[in-house]
C-alpha cells in the first residue's frame, strides 16, 4: 500500500545569517493507530524513501507540494 500524503507542504527554516530557506524539508499529516493526526517530516534528501516517492509523484503530476507558511 502506498503512502497517502495529506496536507503536504514545504517547511521553512531561518538560517543563522537571518536568511530563510523556504524548502528546508517537507511535512505531511497521516493517521496513527489511534486514528489521530500525526505530523511527519521529510528531509530534502535523495535516497529517503518518502522524499523519492513524493518527487516521483510530483513529476507524474499526481501530487503537488504547497508552499511553506
N, C-alpha and C positions, 0 to 999 in steps of 0.2 A: 504494500500500500504506500502510495506516495504522500509526502508531507503536504499539509494544507497550510498555506501562508496567509493568515488573516491580519489585516492592518499592517502590511509590510511597508516600512519606511526607513529612510536613511537616518543615522544618528549623528548629531553634531558633536564636535569636541573642540573646546577652546585650548589653544596651544600656549606654551609659556611666553611666547613673544606677543601674545594678545590677538593673533590671527585666529580664524576659525576654519576648521576642516569640516565642510558640510557633508562629507561622505566618509566619516571615520569608521563606520560599521553600519549594520542593518539591525532592525528589531522587528519581530512579528509576534503575534499572540497565538497561543494554542491552548487547548483544554487539557488539564491534568486528569488523573484517575478519579478525582472527586468532582469533576466537571467544573473546575474553577479556571478562570483565565490566568495564564502564566506568560510573562514576557520572556522571549528567547532572543538573545543577542548573537549576531553572526559577524565574525570578523571578515574584513575585506581581504580574503586570503585564498588564492587558488589552491586547490587541494582539500579545502574544507568542504565536506560533502554537502552542507546546506548552501554555502556560497556557490559552489559549482552548479547545483540543481537550480537555484534561483536564477543565475545568469543564463543558463541554458533555456529556461522558460521565458526569460525576458527576450532573448534572441529569437525565439519561436513566436513571440508576440502573444503568448498566453498568460503573461504576468507583467504587472507594472510595479514600480517601486515609487512610493510617494516621497516628496522632498522632506527633509528634516524640519521639525518645528522650530 
